[in-house]
Amino acid sequence: MTVCENMKSTIFAVIIIAMIGWVCSAQNQPMPAKHESNSGYVGTSDVAKDIAKVVLSRLLTPEDFQRKEFSDAVLKDGVWTVRYWEPKTRISFPVVIQIRQQSGAVIRYEDPNA
Protein backbone atom coordinates (compact mmCIF):
# COMPACT_ATOMS: atom_id res chain seq x y z
CA MET A 1 0.00 0.00 0.00
CA THR A 2 1.13 3.48 -0.76
CA VAL A 3 1.05 6.37 1.66
CA CYS A 4 -1.94 7.83 -0.18
CA GLU A 5 -3.87 4.56 0.08
CA ASN A 6 -3.08 4.34 3.82
CA MET A 7 -4.34 7.88 4.32
CA LYS A 8 -7.55 7.15 2.40
CA SER A 9 -8.13 4.00 4.50
CA THR A 10 -7.55 5.94 7.72
CA ILE A 11 -9.90 8.74 6.71
CA PHE A 12 -12.54 6.20 5.68
CA ALA A 13 -12.22 4.37 9.02
CA VAL A 14 -12.55 7.64 10.97
CA ILE A 15 -15.66 8.59 9.00
CA ILE A 16 -17.25 5.18 9.57
CA ILE A 17 -16.47 5.31 13.32
CA ALA A 18 -17.91 8.84 13.56
CA MET A 19 -21.08 7.77 11.74
CA ILE A 20 -21.53 4.76 14.02
CA GLY A 21 -21.10 7.02 17.05
CA TRP A 22 -23.61 9.51 15.66
CA VAL A 23 -26.20 6.79 14.99
CA CYS A 24 -25.73 5.32 18.47
CA SER A 25 -26.11 8.69 20.16
CA ALA A 26 -29.16 9.55 18.05
CA GLN A 27 -30.84 6.31 19.15
CA ASN A 28 -30.37 7.32 22.80
CA GLN A 29 -32.04 10.71 22.34
CA PRO A 30 -35.58 11.04 23.67
CA MET A 31 -38.31 11.43 21.09
CA PRO A 32 -39.48 15.02 20.70
CA ALA A 33 -42.71 15.79 22.47
CA LYS A 34 -45.82 15.76 20.31
CA HIS A 35 -46.69 19.22 21.55
CA GLU A 36 -43.68 21.22 20.47
CA SER A 37 -44.69 24.70 19.42
CA ASN A 38 -43.81 24.06 15.79
CA SER A 39 -45.92 20.89 15.53
CA GLY A 40 -49.28 22.66 15.51
CA TYR A 41 -52.37 22.13 17.59
CA VAL A 42 -52.16 22.87 21.34
CA GLY A 43 -54.86 20.76 22.93
CA THR A 44 -54.32 21.02 26.69
CA SER A 45 -53.31 23.55 29.30
CA ASP A 46 -50.23 21.47 30.17
CA VAL A 47 -49.01 21.75 26.58
CA ALA A 48 -49.65 25.51 26.58
CA LYS A 49 -47.70 25.83 29.86
CA ASP A 50 -44.80 23.83 28.41
CA ILE A 51 -44.59 26.13 25.38
CA ALA A 52 -44.80 29.22 27.58
CA LYS A 53 -42.08 27.85 29.84
CA VAL A 54 -39.74 27.51 26.85
CA VAL A 55 -40.53 31.09 25.80
CA LEU A 56 -39.82 32.34 29.33
CA SER A 57 -36.55 30.44 29.56
CA ARG A 58 -35.34 32.23 26.42
CA LEU A 59 -36.47 35.73 27.39
CA LEU A 60 -35.66 35.95 31.11
CA THR A 61 -32.38 35.76 32.94
CA PRO A 62 -31.81 32.40 34.66
CA GLU A 63 -32.40 34.04 38.05
CA ASP A 64 -35.70 35.61 36.99
CA PHE A 65 -36.78 32.38 35.30
CA GLN A 66 -36.16 30.43 38.53
CA ARG A 67 -38.47 32.80 40.41
CA LYS A 68 -41.45 32.19 38.12
CA GLU A 69 -43.20 29.35 39.90
CA PHE A 70 -46.94 29.59 39.66
CA SER A 71 -48.83 29.38 36.41
CA ASP A 72 -52.26 28.90 34.94
CA ALA A 73 -53.51 28.51 31.40
CA VAL A 74 -56.94 29.52 30.14
CA LEU A 75 -58.34 28.87 26.68
CA LYS A 76 -60.62 31.52 25.21
CA ASP A 77 -61.58 32.04 21.57
CA GLY A 78 -58.82 29.74 20.31
CA VAL A 79 -56.04 31.45 22.28
CA TRP A 80 -54.30 30.04 25.35
CA THR A 81 -53.39 32.71 27.89
CA VAL A 82 -50.66 31.46 30.21
CA ARG A 83 -49.66 33.48 33.27
CA TYR A 84 -46.53 32.96 35.32
CA TRP A 85 -45.91 34.80 38.55
CA GLU A 86 -43.61 34.71 41.52
CA PRO A 87 -44.36 33.48 45.02
CA LYS A 88 -46.12 35.85 47.41
CA THR A 89 -42.79 36.80 48.96
CA ARG A 90 -42.32 39.37 46.19
CA ILE A 91 -44.70 41.88 44.73
CA SER A 92 -45.02 41.23 41.04
CA PHE A 93 -47.53 41.11 38.22
CA PRO A 94 -47.84 37.96 36.12
CA VAL A 95 -45.96 37.50 32.90
CA VAL A 96 -48.54 36.81 30.19
CA ILE A 97 -47.89 34.65 27.15
CA GLN A 98 -50.59 34.01 24.57
CA ILE A 99 -50.43 31.01 22.25
CA ARG A 100 -52.71 30.31 19.30
CA GLN A 101 -54.42 26.94 19.85
CA GLN A 102 -54.50 25.87 16.19
CA SER A 103 -50.86 26.55 15.33
CA GLY A 104 -48.93 26.76 18.59
CA ALA A 105 -47.66 30.20 17.57
CA VAL A 106 -46.76 32.62 20.35
CA ILE A 107 -48.75 35.75 19.58
CA ARG A 108 -48.14 37.87 22.67
CA TYR A 109 -45.59 38.23 25.46
CA GLU A 110 -46.09 40.80 28.20
CA ASP A 111 -43.90 41.29 31.26
CA PRO A 112 -45.19 44.24 33.30
CA ASN A 113 -42.30 43.77 35.76
CA ALA A 114 -39.65 44.51 33.15
Secondary structure by P-SEA (a helix, b strand, c coil): ccaaaaaaaaaaaaaaaaaaaaaaaaaaccccccccccccccccaaaaaaaaaaaaaacccaaaaaacccbbbbbcccbbbbbbbccccbbbbbbbbbbccccccccccccccc
